[in-house]
Amino acid sequence: MSQFFDTNILAYYYTRTDLLKRQRVGSLLLEDERIVSTQVLSELSNVLSSKVKQSWPIIHGVIQEVCDSFTLMMVTEATVTSAISLAERYKYSYYDSLILASALEAQCEVLYSEDFQHNQIIEGVRIINPFL
C-alpha cells in the first residue's frame, strides 16, 4: 500500500516532543511504499531549524535519512496547478492542497496527516490521522 506522509507526521518522529506519537509514527515507517514530496523536505527542515533549534548538520542528516527511506515526489508546475484546483474545490489551504496534490500524483492510497478531515476520501486517497 502506498502511503504519503505529511510534514506534521514526520515532525513528531524527528522532534521527539511527544513520545507516544513518535512511537506511532515509528510503526508506520515500517510499512511499504512510503512517499514524501520536496515540499515535505522543505517544511521539515524549517520545523527542525525554527521550532526545535536543531543544528544544520543534524537537519542535513534527517533529510538524508528521509530521502534514503522514502520515494521522493518533486513538486512541479502540474502539482501546483492541481493544488490550486484542489484548494478551490475542497476549501483546504494552498499548502495542504499541495500535499494532497502530491499524494494524488503518486497514486497513494493513504495520506497520513493531522491537517485534514480524518477518514475522508478525496479522489481515491484516504486521509488518516494516525493519532486518533
C-alpha positions as CSV (number, residue, x, y, z in Angstrom):
1,M,0.0,0.0,0.0
2,S,1.5,3.4,-1.0
3,Q,1.4,5.9,1.8
4,F,2.1,9.7,1.7
5,F,3.5,11.3,4.9
6,D,2.6,14.9,5.6
7,T,5.3,17.1,7.4
8,N,3.4,17.2,10.7
9,I,3.6,13.4,11.0
10,L,7.3,13.2,10.3
11,A,8.0,16.1,12.7
12,Y,6.7,14.0,15.6
13,Y,9.2,11.4,14.8
14,Y,12.2,13.7,14.4
15,T,11.5,16.2,17.2
16,R,10.8,13.8,20.0
17,T,8.3,16.2,21.5
18,D,5.6,13.6,22.1
19,L,6.9,10.1,22.7
20,L,3.6,8.3,22.1
21,K,3.2,10.0,18.8
22,R,6.8,9.3,17.9
23,Q,6.3,5.6,18.6
24,R,3.1,5.5,16.4
25,V,4.9,7.2,13.5
26,G,7.8,4.7,14.0
27,S,5.4,1.8,13.5
28,L,4.1,3.5,10.3
29,L,7.6,3.8,9.0
30,L,8.0,0.0,8.9
31,E,5.3,-0.2,6.2
32,D,5.9,-0.4,2.5
33,E,5.9,2.3,-0.1
34,R,6.5,5.5,1.9
35,I,6.3,8.7,-0.1
36,V,7.0,12.4,0.6
37,S,7.4,15.4,-1.6
38,T,10.0,18.1,-1.9
39,Q,7.6,20.3,0.0
40,V,7.7,18.0,3.0
41,L,11.5,18.1,3.0
42,S,11.4,21.9,3.0
43,E,8.8,22.1,5.7
44,L,10.6,19.5,7.9
45,S,13.8,21.4,7.6
46,N,12.0,24.6,8.6
47,V,10.4,22.9,11.6
48,L,13.7,21.4,12.8
49,S,15.6,24.7,12.5
50,S,13.0,27.2,13.7
51,K,10.9,25.3,16.3
52,V,13.3,22.7,17.6
53,K,16.5,24.7,17.0
54,Q,18.4,21.7,15.6
55,S,21.8,22.3,14.1
56,W,22.2,22.3,10.3
57,P,24.3,19.2,10.3
58,I,21.6,17.3,12.2
59,I,18.9,18.6,9.8
60,H,21.0,17.5,6.9
61,G,21.3,14.0,8.4
62,V,17.5,13.9,8.9
63,I,16.8,15.0,5.4
64,Q,19.3,12.4,4.0
65,E,17.6,9.7,6.1
66,V,14.2,10.7,4.8
67,C,15.5,10.7,1.2
68,D,17.1,7.3,1.6
69,S,13.9,5.8,3.2
70,F,11.1,7.4,1.1
71,T,10.2,7.7,-2.5
72,L,10.5,11.4,-3.3
73,M,7.9,13.3,-5.4
74,M,9.0,16.5,-7.0
75,V,6.6,19.4,-6.8
76,T,6.2,20.5,-10.4
77,E,4.1,23.1,-12.3
78,A,1.5,20.4,-12.7
79,T,1.4,19.8,-8.9
80,V,1.0,23.5,-8.2
81,T,-1.9,23.7,-10.8
82,S,-3.6,20.7,-9.3
83,A,-3.1,22.1,-5.8
84,I,-4.9,25.3,-6.8
85,S,-7.8,23.4,-8.1
86,L,-8.0,21.2,-5.0
87,A,-7.9,24.2,-2.7
88,E,-10.8,25.8,-4.6
89,R,-12.8,22.6,-4.7
90,Y,-12.2,21.3,-1.1
91,K,-11.5,24.6,0.7
92,Y,-8.2,23.4,2.2
93,S,-5.3,25.8,2.4
94,Y,-3.0,26.0,-0.6
95,Y,-0.1,24.2,1.2
96,D,-2.4,21.4,2.4
97,S,-3.7,21.1,-1.1
98,L,-0.2,20.9,-2.4
99,I,0.4,17.9,-0.1
100,L,-2.8,16.3,-1.3
101,A,-1.9,17.0,-5.0
102,S,1.5,15.3,-4.5
103,A,-0.2,12.3,-2.8
104,L,-2.7,12.1,-5.8
105,E,0.2,12.3,-8.3
106,A,2.0,9.5,-6.5
107,Q,-1.3,7.5,-6.7
108,C,-1.1,6.9,-2.9
109,E,-3.9,5.0,-1.2
110,V,-3.3,6.8,2.2
111,L,-2.2,10.2,3.2
112,Y,-1.1,10.5,6.9
113,S,-1.8,13.9,8.2
114,E,-3.4,15.9,11.1
115,D,-4.4,18.7,8.8
116,F,-7.4,17.2,7.0
117,Q,-10.6,15.5,8.0
118,H,-9.9,12.0,9.4
119,N,-11.0,9.1,7.2
120,Q,-12.1,11.5,4.3
121,I,-11.5,10.1,0.9
122,I,-10.5,12.7,-1.7
123,E,-10.3,11.4,-5.3
124,G,-9.2,8.0,-4.1
125,V,-6.8,9.0,-1.4
126,R,-7.9,8.1,2.2
127,I,-6.8,10.6,4.7
128,I,-5.8,9.1,8.1
129,N,-4.9,10.9,11.3
130,P,-2.8,8.1,12.9
131,F,-3.2,9.6,16.3
132,L,-7.0,9.2,16.6
